[in-house]
Amino acid sequence: MARRTTLRSSKGKKLYAVRNADGSFKDIQSYARAHAADLRKSSKAEGAAKKKAAKKKSGKKAAKKAPRRKAGKKKAGRR
């Protein structure tokens, strides 16, 4: 991922700017849009971890739960 510089627009909005090798701006995006796009995109490490977890989960069988016991009758207390 390219390194991004943060700056502000004339209206005060926070911006992300990606620079070329020569230092000129390659891409300028609003911080809100760029951040939302980053959140939507998952990294390779996250994808590998997700696959590993799914594989591990499918290998195990679900343990049977014991049936719930019915509560006994309550004795009437003294008043």
Buried (B, 14 or more C-beta within 10 A) or exposed (E): EEEBEEEEEEEEEEBBBBBEEEEEEEEBBEBEEBEEEEEEEEEEEEEEEEEEEEEEEEEEEEEEEEEEEEEEEEEEEEE
